[in-house]
């Protein structure tokens, strides 16, 4: 019985060690939502729901990434590596902005 309890407890604790996934839609030439609070270890999934290409990138030194060209219906994922606050932009549509705060 003790082994079963330890195994169940270990599985429960182990699953919380993985970060959460946050979905950001690219729709109507906007990032939806426009602000996001995440934690180190989380992932952000960028979905392109527009009928044209998008891109998501940041030059933040800690969490630098670039999704490259995202066609309609394509997803791209970034991993949150460290605490910072940064803006995500679209290289194709510079008016698109996403504010990200990492706790």
PDB file as gemmi writes it, atoms N, CA and C in Angstrom:
CRYST1    1.000    1.000    1.000  90.00  90.00  90.00 P 1                      
ATOM      1  N   UNK A   1       0.828  -1.201   0.000  1.00  0.00           N  
ATOM      2  CA  UNK A   1       0.000   0.000   0.000  1.00  0.00           C  
ATOM      3  C   UNK A   1       0.868   1.258   0.000  1.00  0.00           C  
ATOM      4  N   UNK A   2       1.939   1.277   0.787  1.00  0.00           N  
ATOM      5  CA  UNK A   2       2.795   2.456   0.847  1.00  0.00           C  
ATOM      6  C   UNK A   2       3.416   2.755  -0.509  1.00  0.00           C  
ATOM      7  N   UNK A   3       3.830   1.726  -1.228  1.00  0.00           N  
ATOM      8  CA  UNK A   3       4.420   1.941  -2.542  1.00  0.00           C  
ATOM      9  C   UNK A   3       3.414   2.582  -3.486  1.00  0.00           C  
ATOM     10  N   UNK A   4       2.155   2.173  -3.405  1.00  0.00           N  
ATOM     11  CA  UNK A   4       1.118   2.741  -4.272  1.00  0.00           C  
ATOM     12  C   UNK A   4       0.915   4.217  -3.973  1.00  0.00           C  
ATOM     13  N   UNK A   5       0.899   4.565  -2.704  1.00  0.00           N  
ATOM     14  CA  UNK A   5       0.714   5.967  -2.312  1.00  0.00           C  
ATOM     15  C   UNK A   5       1.893   6.805  -2.787  1.00  0.00           C  
ATOM     16  N   UNK A   6       3.089   6.303  -2.604  1.00  0.00           N  
ATOM     17  CA  UNK A   6       4.285   7.026  -3.030  1.00  0.00           C  
ATOM     18  C   UNK A   6       4.287   7.196  -4.553  1.00  0.00           C  
ATOM     19  N   UNK A   7       3.907   6.165  -5.277  1.00  0.00           N  
ATOM     20  CA  UNK A   7       3.869   6.235  -6.734  1.00  0.00           C  
ATOM     21  C   UNK A   7       2.840   7.264  -7.192  1.00  0.00           C  
ATOM     22  N   UNK A   8       1.642   7.256  -6.622  1.00  0.00           N  
ATOM     23  CA  UNK A   8       0.603   8.210  -6.990  1.00  0.00           C  
ATOM     24  C   UNK A   8       1.039   9.626  -6.640  1.00  0.00           C  
ATOM     25  N   UNK A   9       1.609   9.828  -5.475  1.00  0.00           N  
ATOM     26  CA  UNK A   9       2.091  11.136  -5.063  1.00  0.00           C  
ATOM     27  C   UNK A   9       3.205  11.602  -5.989  1.00  0.00           C  
ATOM     28  N   UNK A  10       4.105  10.721  -6.344  1.00  0.00           N  
ATOM     29  CA  UNK A  10       5.201  11.054  -7.256  1.00  0.00           C  
ATOM     30  C   UNK A  10       4.692  11.448  -8.620  1.00  0.00           C  
ATOM     31  N   UNK A  11       3.691  10.741  -9.128  1.00  0.00           N  
ATOM     32  CA  UNK A  11       3.116  11.087 -10.425  1.00  0.00           C  
ATOM     33  C   UNK A  11       2.420  12.441 -10.370  1.00  0.00           C  
ATOM     34  N   UNK A  12       1.712  12.702  -9.287  1.00  0.00           N  
ATOM     35  CA  UNK A  12       1.019  13.987  -9.145  1.00  0.00           C  
ATOM     36  C   UNK A  12       2.015  15.133  -9.067  1.00  0.00           C  
ATOM     37  N   UNK A  13       3.069  14.966  -8.290  1.00  0.00           N  
ATOM     38  CA  UNK A  13       4.087  16.010  -8.191  1.00  0.00           C  
ATOM     39  C   UNK A  13       4.848  16.159  -9.492  1.00  0.00           C  
ATOM     40  N   UNK A  14       5.144  15.062 -10.148  1.00  0.00           N  
ATOM     41  CA  UNK A  14       5.876  15.106 -11.414  1.00  0.00           C  
ATOM     42  C   UNK A  14       5.113  15.825 -12.498  1.00  0.00           C  
ATOM     43  N   UNK A  15       3.801  15.654 -12.550  1.00  0.00           N  
ATOM     44  CA  UNK A  15       3.025  16.313 -13.596  1.00  0.00           C  
ATOM     45  C   UNK A  15       2.954  17.813 -13.379  1.00  0.00           C  
ATOM     46  N   UNK A  16       3.052  18.292 -12.117  1.00  0.00           N  
ATOM     47  CA  UNK A  16       3.016  19.725 -11.883  1.00  0.00           C  
ATOM     48  C   UNK A  16       4.356  20.372 -12.190  1.00  0.00           C  
ATOM     49  N   UNK A  17       5.409  19.581 -12.373  1.00  0.00           N  
ATOM     50  CA  UNK A  17       6.723  20.123 -12.686  1.00  0.00           C  
ATOM     51  C   UNK A  17       6.782  20.617 -14.133  1.00  0.00           C  
ATOM     52  N   UNK A  18       5.891  20.130 -14.983  1.00  0.00           N  
ATOM     53  CA  UNK A  18       5.844  20.593 -16.362  1.00  0.00           C  
ATOM     54  C   UNK A  18       5.110  21.923 -16.404  1.00  0.00           C  
ATOM     55  N   UNK A  19       5.556  22.809 -17.282  1.00  0.00           N  
ATOM     56  CA  UNK A  19       4.920  24.114 -17.395  1.00  0.00           C  
ATOM     57  C   UNK A  19       3.583  24.036 -18.101  1.00  0.00           C  
ATOM     58  N   UNK A  20       2.835  25.092 -17.963  1.00  0.00           N  
ATOM     59  CA  UNK A  20       1.533  25.205 -18.620  1.00  0.00           C  
ATOM     60  C   UNK A  20       1.719  25.653 -20.066  1.00  0.00           C  
ATOM     61  N   UNK A  21       0.734  25.361 -20.895  1.00  0.00           N  
ATOM     62  CA  UNK A  21       0.744  25.855 -22.271  1.00  0.00           C  
ATOM     63  C   UNK A  21      -0.264  26.987 -22.382  1.00  0.00           C  
ATOM     64  N   UNK A  22       0.172  28.093 -22.970  1.00  0.00           N  
ATOM     65  CA  UNK A  22      -0.670  29.258 -23.203  1.00  0.00           C  
ATOM     66  C   UNK A  22      -0.838  29.406 -24.708  1.00  0.00           C  
ATOM     67  N   UNK A  23      -2.062  29.590 -25.157  1.00  0.00           N  
ATOM     68  CA  UNK A  23      -2.330  29.720 -26.589  1.00  0.00           C  
ATOM     69  C   UNK A  23      -2.584  31.185 -26.923  1.00  0.00           C  
ATOM     70  N   UNK A  24      -1.860  31.675 -27.907  1.00  0.00           N  
ATOM     71  CA  UNK A  24      -2.043  33.033 -28.418  1.00  0.00           C  
ATOM     72  C   UNK A  24      -2.472  32.899 -29.873  1.00  0.00           C  
ATOM     73  N   UNK A  25      -3.653  33.429 -30.175  1.00  0.00           N  
ATOM     74  CA  UNK A  25      -4.155  33.372 -31.542  1.00  0.00           C  
ATOM     75  C   UNK A  25      -3.689  34.614 -32.300  1.00  0.00           C  
ATOM     76  N   UNK A  26      -3.410  34.438 -33.557  1.00  0.00           N  
ATOM     77  CA  UNK A  26      -3.096  35.554 -34.448  1.00  0.00           C  
ATOM     78  C   UNK A  26      -4.291  35.686 -35.382  1.00  0.00           C  
ATOM     79  N   UNK A  27      -5.118  36.685 -35.102  1.00  0.00           N  
ATOM     80  CA  UNK A  27      -6.392  36.824 -35.808  1.00  0.00           C  
ATOM     81  C   UNK A  27      -6.734  38.299 -35.957  1.00  0.00           C  
ATOM     82  N   UNK A  28      -7.128  38.707 -37.154  1.00  0.00           N  
ATOM     83  CA  UNK A  28      -7.482  40.103 -37.390  1.00  0.00           C  
ATOM     84  C   UNK A  28      -6.305  41.039 -37.211  1.00  0.00           C  
ATOM     85  N   UNK A  29      -5.122  40.532 -37.541  1.00  0.00           N  
ATOM     86  CA  UNK A  29      -3.869  41.286 -37.370  1.00  0.00           C  
ATOM     87  C   UNK A  29      -3.673  41.727 -35.923  1.00  0.00           C  
ATOM     88  N   UNK A  30      -4.033  40.828 -34.989  1.00  0.00           N  
ATOM     89  CA  UNK A  30      -3.844  41.061 -33.554  1.00  0.00           C  
ATOM     90  C   UNK A  30      -3.378  39.769 -32.912  1.00  0.00           C  
ATOM     91  N   UNK A  31      -2.641  39.918 -31.812  1.00  0.00           N  
ATOM     92  CA  UNK A  31      -2.364  38.793 -30.933  1.00  0.00           C  
ATOM     93  C   UNK A  31      -3.492  38.760 -29.912  1.00  0.00           C  
ATOM     94  N   UNK A  32      -4.124  37.628 -29.752  1.00  0.00           N  
ATOM     95  CA  UNK A  32      -5.226  37.472 -28.808  1.00  0.00           C  
ATOM     96  C   UNK A  32      -4.878  36.350 -27.836  1.00  0.00           C  
ATOM     97  N   UNK A  33      -4.690  36.658 -26.561  1.00  0.00           N  
ATOM     98  CA  UNK A  33      -4.847  37.943 -25.906  1.00  0.00           C  
ATOM     99  C   UNK A  33      -3.669  38.879 -26.200  1.00  0.00           C  
ATOM    100  N   UNK A  34      -3.812  40.159 -25.834  1.00  0.00           N  
ATOM    101  CA  UNK A  34      -2.763  41.148 -26.080  1.00  0.00           C  
ATOM    102  C   UNK A  34      -1.757  41.207 -24.935  1.00  0.00           C  
ATOM    103  N   UNK A  35      -2.115  40.632 -23.795  1.00  0.00           N  
ATOM    104  CA  UNK A  35      -1.197  40.541 -22.651  1.00  0.00           C  
ATOM    105  C   UNK A  35      -1.247  39.124 -22.112  1.00  0.00           C  
ATOM    106  N   UNK A  36      -0.122  38.703 -21.551  1.00  0.00           N  
ATOM    107  CA  UNK A  36      -0.021  37.320 -21.079  1.00  0.00           C  
ATOM    108  C   UNK A  36       0.917  37.263 -19.885  1.00  0.00           C  
ATOM    109  N   UNK A  37       0.496  36.546 -18.839  1.00  0.00           N  
ATOM    110  CA  UNK A  37       1.352  36.272 -17.680  1.00  0.00           C  
ATOM    111  C   UNK A  37       1.696  34.794 -17.714  1.00  0.00           C  
ATOM    112  N   UNK A  38       2.979  34.487 -17.694  1.00  0.00           N  
ATOM    113  CA  UNK A  38       3.440  33.104 -17.763  1.00  0.00           C  
ATOM    114  C   UNK A  38       4.503  32.877 -16.699  1.00  0.00           C  
ATOM    115  N   UNK A  39       4.936  31.633 -16.592  1.00  0.00           N  
ATOM    116  CA  UNK A  39       5.998  31.268 -15.651  1.00  0.00           C  
ATOM    117  C   UNK A  39       7.128  30.605 -16.409  1.00  0.00           C  
ATOM    118  N   UNK A  40       8.298  30.636 -15.812  1.00  0.00           N  
ATOM    119  CA  UNK A  40       9.444  29.945 -16.389  1.00  0.00           C  
ATOM    120  C   UNK A  40       9.084  28.473 -16.551  1.00  0.00           C  
ATOM    121  N   UNK A  41       9.363  27.911 -17.720  1.00  0.00           N  
ATOM    122  CA  UNK A  41       9.029  26.521 -18.010  1.00  0.00           C  
ATOM    123  C   UNK A  41       7.730  26.362 -18.784  1.00  0.00           C  
ATOM    124  N   UNK A  42       6.913  27.412 -18.847  1.00  0.00           N  
ATOM    125  CA  UNK A  42       5.682  27.364 -19.635  1.00  0.00           C  
ATOM    126  C   UNK A  42       6.019  27.424 -21.123  1.00  0.00           C  
ATOM    127  N   UNK A  43       5.050  27.101 -21.935  1.00  0.00           N  
ATOM    128  CA  UNK A  43       5.192  27.267 -23.383  1.00  0.00           C  
ATOM    129  C   UNK A  43       4.095  28.207 -23.872  1.00  0.00           C  
ATOM    130  N   UNK A  44       4.392  28.897 -24.963  1.00  0.00           N  
ATOM    131  CA  UNK A  44       3.398  29.740 -25.623  1.00  0.00           C  
ATOM    132  C   UNK A  44       3.233  29.194 -27.036  1.00  0.00           C  
ATOM    133  N   UNK A  45       2.011  28.820 -27.363  1.00  0.00           N  
ATOM    134  CA  UNK A  45       1.691  28.308 -28.695  1.00  0.00           C  
ATOM    135  C   UNK A  45       1.043  29.434 -29.497  1.00  0.00           C  
ATOM    136  N   UNK A  46       1.668  29.806 -30.603  1.00  0.00           N  
ATOM    137  CA  UNK A  46       1.150  30.832 -31.497  1.00  0.00           C  
ATOM    138  C   UNK A  46       0.398  30.146 -32.627  1.00  0.00           C  
ATOM    139  N   UNK A  47      -0.913  30.426 -32.717  1.00  0.00           N  
ATOM    140  CA  UNK A  47      -1.762  29.848 -33.765  1.00  0.00           C  
ATOM    141  C   UNK A  47      -2.070  30.943 -34.782  1.00  0.00           C  
ATOM    142  N   UNK A  48      -1.947  30.630 -36.048  1.00  0.00           N  
ATOM    143  CA  UNK A  48      -2.304  31.594 -37.085  1.00  0.00           C  
ATOM    144  C   UNK A  48      -3.685  31.258 -37.631  1.00  0.00           C  
ATOM    145  N   UNK A  49      -4.686  32.039 -37.225  1.00  0.00           N  
ATOM    146  CA  UNK A  49      -6.056  31.838 -37.691  1.00  0.00           C  
ATOM    147  C   UNK A  49      -6.442  32.804 -38.800  1.00  0.00           C  
ATOM    148  N   UNK A  50      -5.511  33.659 -39.214  1.00  0.00           N  
ATOM    149  CA  UNK A  50      -5.789  34.595 -40.301  1.00  0.00           C  
ATOM    150  C   UNK A  50      -5.589  33.918 -41.652  1.00  0.00           C  
ATOM    151  N   UNK A  51      -6.182  34.483 -42.712  1.00  0.00           N  
ATOM    152  CA  UNK A  51      -6.025  33.894 -44.049  1.00  0.00           C  
ATOM    153  C   UNK A  51      -4.721  34.324 -44.752  1.00  0.00           C  
ATOM    154  N   UNK A  52      -3.760  34.822 -43.970  1.00  0.00           N  
ATOM    155  CA  UNK A  52      -2.467  35.238 -44.515  1.00  0.00           C  
ATOM    156  C   UNK A  52      -1.377  34.943 -43.493  1.00  0.00           C  
ATOM    157  N   UNK A  53      -0.142  35.039 -43.894  1.00  0.00           N  
ATOM    158  CA  UNK A  53       1.002  34.663 -43.051  1.00  0.00           C  
ATOM    159  C   UNK A  53       1.228  35.656 -41.911  1.00  0.00           C  
ATOM    160  N   UNK A  54       1.831  35.129 -40.840  1.00  0.00           N  
ATOM    161  CA  UNK A  54       2.248  35.926 -39.687  1.00  0.00           C  
ATOM    162  C   UNK A  54       3.638  35.467 -39.267  1.00  0.00           C  
ATOM    163  N   UNK A  55       4.150  36.166 -38.273  1.00  0.00           N  
ATOM    164  CA  UNK A  55       5.442  35.866 -37.669  1.00  0.00           C  
ATOM    165  C   UNK A  55       5.358  36.361 -36.239  1.00  0.00           C  
ATOM    166  N   UNK A  56       5.989  35.691 -35.307  1.00  0.00           N  
ATOM    167  CA  UNK A  56       6.058  36.170 -33.924  1.00  0.00           C  
ATOM    168  C   UNK A  56       7.514  36.096 -33.493  1.00  0.00           C  
ATOM    169  N   UNK A  57       8.000  37.202 -32.924  1.00  0.00           N  
ATOM    170  CA  UNK A  57       9.398  37.221 -32.487  1.00  0.00           C  
ATOM    171  C   UNK A  57       9.575  38.199 -31.345  1.00  0.00           C  
ATOM    172  N   UNK A  58      10.656  38.025 -30.590  1.00  0.00           N  
ATOM    173  CA  UNK A  58      11.102  38.997 -29.602  1.00  0.00           C  
ATOM    174  C   UNK A  58      12.621  38.987 -29.582  1.00  0.00           C  
ATOM    175  N   UNK A  59      13.168  40.142 -29.276  1.00  0.00           N  
ATOM    176  CA  UNK A  59      14.617  40.274 -29.137  1.00  0.00           C  
ATOM    177  C   UNK A  59      15.048  40.224 -27.678  1.00  0.00           C  
ATOM    178  N   UNK A  60      14.115  39.867 -26.778  1.00  0.00           N  
ATOM    179  CA  UNK A  60      14.440  39.768 -25.356  1.00  0.00           C  
ATOM    180  C   UNK A  60      15.647  38.859 -25.170  1.00  0.00           C  
ATOM    181  N   UNK A  61      16.636  39.299 -24.426  1.00  0.00           N  
ATOM    182  CA  UNK A  61      17.877  38.531 -24.281  1.00  0.00           C  
ATOM    183  C   UNK A  61      17.655  37.173 -23.626  1.00  0.00           C  
ATOM    184  N   UNK A  62      16.728  37.095 -22.699  1.00  0.00           N  
ATOM    185  CA  UNK A  62      16.489  35.842 -21.969  1.00  0.00           C  
ATOM    186  C   UNK A  62      15.611  34.879 -22.765  1.00  0.00           C  
ATOM    187  N   UNK A  63      14.574  35.406 -23.398  1.00  0.00           N  
ATOM    188  CA  UNK A  63      13.569  34.570 -24.066  1.00  0.00           C  
ATOM    189  C   UNK A  63      13.516  34.800 -25.575  1.00  0.00           C  
ATOM    190  N   UNK A  64      14.625  35.154 -26.173  1.00  0.00           N  
ATOM    191  CA  UNK A  64      14.659  35.454 -27.606  1.00  0.00           C  
ATOM    192  C   UNK A  64      14.127  34.275 -28.429  1.00  0.00           C  
ATOM    193  N   UNK A  65      13.265  34.579 -29.405  1.00  0.00           N  
ATOM    194  CA  UNK A  65      12.751  33.553 -30.307  1.00  0.00           C  
ATOM    195  C   UNK A  65      12.212  34.211 -31.563  1.00  0.00           C  
ATOM    196  N   UNK A  66      12.020  33.414 -32.581  1.00  0.00           N  
ATOM    197  CA  UNK A  66      11.435  33.851 -33.847  1.00  0.00           C  
ATOM    198  C   UNK A  66      10.740  32.640 -34.452  1.00  0.00           C  
ATOM    199  N   UNK A  67       9.437  32.740 -34.665  1.00  0.00           N  
ATOM    200  CA  UNK A  67       8.683  31.603 -35.193  1.00  0.00           C  
ATOM    201  C   UNK A  67       8.924  31.394 -36.674  1.00  0.00           C  
ATOM    202  N   UNK A  68       9.518  32.389 -37.343  1.00  0.00           N  
ATOM    203  CA  UNK A  68       9.634  32.300 -38.786  1.00  0.00           C  
ATOM    204  C   UNK A  68       8.276  32.565 -39.418  1.00  0.00           C  
ATOM    205  N   UNK A  69       8.173  32.343 -40.701  1.00  0.00           N  
ATOM    206  CA  UNK A  69       6.923  32.573 -41.424  1.00  0.00           C  
ATOM    207  C   UNK A  69       5.906  31.503 -41.041  1.00  0.00           C  
ATOM    208  N   UNK A  70       4.751  31.934 -40.561  1.00  0.00           N  
ATOM    209  CA  UNK A  70       3.668  31.024 -40.196  1.00  0.00           C  
ATOM    210  C   UNK A  70       2.539  31.148 -41.204  1.00  0.00           C  
ATOM    211  N   UNK A  71       2.295  30.102 -41.938  1.00  0.00           N  
ATOM    212  CA  UNK A  71       1.184  30.086 -42.891  1.00  0.00           C  
ATOM    213  C   UNK A  71      -0.139  29.939 -42.144  1.00  0.00           C  
ATOM    214  N   UNK A  72      -1.218  30.197 -42.826  1.00  0.00           N  
ATOM    215  CA  UNK A  72      -2.555  30.018 -42.264  1.00  0.00           C  
ATOM    216  C   UNK A  72      -2.698  28.612 -41.691  1.00  0.00           C  
ATOM    217  N   UNK A  73      -3.228  28.528 -40.459  1.00  0.00           N  
ATOM    218  CA  UNK A  73      -3.451  27.240 -39.813  1.00  0.00           C  
ATOM    219  C   UNK A  73      -2.223  26.646 -39.150  1.00  0.00           C  
ATOM    220  N   UNK A  74      -1.091  27.273 -39.280  1.00  0.00           N  
ATOM    221  CA  UNK A  74       0.148  26.735 -38.716  1.00  0.00           C  
ATOM    222  C   UNK A  74       0.349  27.234 -37.286  1.00  0.00           C  
ATOM    223  N   UNK A  75       0.878  26.358 -36.427  1.00  0.00           N  
ATOM    224  CA  UNK A  75       1.216  26.699 -35.047  1.00  0.00           C  
ATOM    225  C   UNK A  75       2.731  26.742 -34.892  1.00  0.00           C  
ATOM    226  N   UNK A  76       3.183  27.546 -33.942  1.00  0.00           N  
ATOM    227  CA  UNK A  76       4.595  27.577 -33.557  1.00  0.00           C  
ATOM    228  C   UNK A  76       4.649  27.696 -32.045  1.00  0.00           C  
ATOM    229  N   UNK A  77       5.634  27.048 -31.429  1.00  0.00           N  
ATOM    230  CA  UNK A  77       5.723  27.017 -29.972  1.00  0.00           C  
ATOM    231  C   UNK A  77       7.050  27.605 -29.521  1.00  0.00           C  
ATOM    232  N   UNK A  78       6.993  28.425 -28.478  1.00  0.00           N  
ATOM    233  CA  UNK A  78       8.211  28.930 -27.837  1.00  0.00           C  
ATOM    234  C   UNK A  78       8.216  28.481 -26.386  1.00  0.00           C  
ATOM    235  N   UNK A  79       9.390  28.210 -25.846  1.00  0.00           N  
ATOM    236  CA  UNK A  79       9.553  27.831 -24.446  1.00  0.00           C  
ATOM    237  C   UNK A  79      10.018  29.035 -23.659  1.00  0.00           C  
ATOM    238  N   UNK A  80       9.383  29.284 -22.524  1.00  0.00           N  
ATOM    239  CA  UNK A  80       9.757  30.396 -21.655  1.00  0.00           C  
ATOM    240  C   UNK A  80      10.947  29.954 -20.811  1.00  0.00           C  
ATOM    241  N   UNK A  81      12.078  30.652 -20.996  1.00  0.00           N  
ATOM    242  CA  UNK A  81      13.336  30.218 -20.388  1.00  0.00           C  
ATOM    243  C   UNK A  81      13.699  30.934 -19.095  1.00  0.00           C  
ATOM    244  N   UNK A  82      13.271  32.180 -18.924  1.00  0.00           N  
ATOM    245  CA  UNK A  82      13.667  32.915 -17.732  1.00  0.00           C  
ATOM    246  C   UNK A  82      12.757  34.094 -17.455  1.00  0.00           C  
ATOM    247  N   UNK A  83      12.887  34.644 -16.240  1.00  0.00           N  
ATOM    248  CA  UNK A  83      12.062  35.773 -15.814  1.00  0.00           C  
ATOM    249  C   UNK A  83      12.436  37.027 -16.581  1.00  0.00           C  
ATOM    250  N   UNK A  84      11.427  37.680 -17.127  1.00  0.00           N  
ATOM    251  CA  UNK A  84      11.596  38.971 -17.788  1.00  0.00           C  
ATOM    252  C   UNK A  84      10.225  39.455 -18.229  1.00  0.00           C  
ATOM    253  N   UNK A  85      10.191  40.649 -18.744  1.00  0.00           N  
ATOM    254  CA  UNK A  85       8.999  41.181 -19.404  1.00  0.00           C  
ATOM    255  C   UNK A  85       9.435  41.558 -20.801  1.00  0.00           C  
ATOM    256  N   UNK A  86       8.625  41.204 -21.792  1.00  0.00           N  
ATOM    257  CA  UNK A  86       9.024  41.499 -23.157  1.00  0.00           C  
ATOM    258  C   UNK A  86       7.814  41.671 -24.057  1.00  0.00           C  
ATOM    259  N   UNK A  87       8.046  42.266 -25.210  1.00  0.00           N  
ATOM    260  CA  UNK A  87       7.020  42.441 -26.233  1.00  0.00           C  
ATOM    261  C   UNK A  87       7.282  41.456 -27.366  1.00  0.00           C  
ATOM    262  N   UNK A  88       6.209  40.868 -27.866  1.00  0.00           N  
ATOM    263  CA  UNK A  88       6.267  40.017 -29.053  1.00  0.00           C  
ATOM    264  C   UNK A  88       5.669  40.839 -30.187  1.00  0.00           C  
ATOM    265  N   UNK A  89       6.313  40.790 -31.343  1.00  0.00           N  
ATOM    266  CA  UNK A  89       5.837  41.516 -32.513  1.00  0.00           C  
ATOM    267  C   UNK A  89       5.715  40.558 -33.692  1.00  0.00           C  
ATOM    268  N   UNK A  90       5.018  41.015 -34.721  1.00  0.00           N  
ATOM    269  CA  UNK A  90       4.941  40.302 -35.989  1.00  0.00           C  
ATOM    270  C   UNK A  90       5.791  41.082 -36.983  1.00  0.00           C  
ATOM    271  N   UNK A  91       6.768  40.434 -37.587  1.00  0.00           N  
ATOM    272  CA  UNK A  91       7.652  41.102 -38.543  1.00  0.00           C  
ATOM    273  C   UNK A  91       6.890  41.535 -39.795  1.00  0.00           C  
ATOM    274  N   UNK A  92       5.776  40.894 -40.085  1.00  0.00           N  
ATOM    275  CA  UNK A  92       4.985  41.207 -41.275  1.00  0.00           C  
ATOM    276  C   UNK A  92       4.001  42.346 -40.996  1.00  0.00           C  
ATOM    277  N   UNK A  93       3.437  42.340 -39.779  1.00  0.00           N  
ATOM    278  CA  UNK A  93       2.447  43.347 -39.370  1.00  0.00           C  
ATOM    279  C   UNK A  93       2.943  44.008 -38.082  1.00  0.00           C  
ATOM    280  N   UNK A  94       3.772  45.047 -38.177  1.00  0.00           N  
ATOM    281  CA  UNK A  94       4.403  45.640 -36.993  1.00  0.00           C  
ATOM    282  C   UNK A  94       3.426  46.224 -35.976  1.00  0.00           C  
ATOM    283  N   UNK A  95       2.170  46.430 -36.368  1.00  0.00           N  
ATOM    284  CA  UNK A  95       1.186  46.948 -35.412  1.00  0.00           C  
ATOM    285  C   UNK A  95       0.739  45.878 -34.411  1.00  0.00           C  
ATOM    286  N   UNK A  96       1.046  44.622 -34.688  1.00  0.00           N  
ATOM    287  CA  UNK A  96       0.679  43.528 -33.790  1.00  0.00           C  
ATOM    288  C   UNK A  96       1.662  43.489 -32.618  1.00  0.00           C  
ATOM    289  N   UNK A  97       1.132  43.598 -31.381  1.00  0.00           N  
ATOM    290  CA  UNK A  97       1.976  43.574 -30.191  1.00  0.00           C  
ATOM    291  C   UNK A  97       1.364  42.677 -29.132  1.00  0.00           C  
ATOM    292  N   UNK A  98       2.208  41.942 -28.454  1.00  0.00           N  
ATOM    293  CA  UNK A  98       1.820  41.107 -27.325  1.00  0.00           C  
ATOM    294  C   UNK A  98       2.775  41.420 -26.187  1.00  0.00           C  
ATOM    295  N   UNK A  99       2.243  41.798 -25.030  1.00  0.00           N  
ATOM    296  CA  UNK A  99       3.056  42.035 -23.842  1.00  0.00           C  
ATOM    297  C   UNK A  99       3.072  40.774 -22.995  1.00  0.00           C  
ATOM    298  N   UNK A 100       4.272  40.274 -22.705  1.00  0.00           N  
ATOM    299  CA  UNK A 100       4.430  39.049 -21.917  1.00  0.00           C  
ATOM    300  C   UNK A 100       5.192  39.377 -20.641  1.00  0.00           C  
ATOM    301  N   UNK A 101       4.665  38.930 -19.511  1.00  0.00           N  
ATOM    302  CA  UNK A 101       5.349  39.062 -18.225  1.00  0.00           C  
ATOM    303  C   UNK A 101       5.606  37.668 -17.699  1.00  0.00           C  
ATOM    304  N   UNK A 102       6.873  37.388 -17.397  1.00  0.00           N  
ATOM    305  CA  UNK A 102       7.252  36.079 -16.866  1.00  0.00           C  
ATOM    306  C   UNK A 102       7.520  36.232 -15.373  1.00  0.00           C  
ATOM    307  N   UNK A 103       6.756  35.512 -14.565  1.00  0.00           N  
ATOM    308  CA  UNK A 103       6.946  35.528 -13.094  1.00  0.00           C  
ATOM    309  C   UNK A 103       7.896  34.431 -12.681  1.00  0.00           C  
TER     310      UNK A 103                                                      
END                                                                             
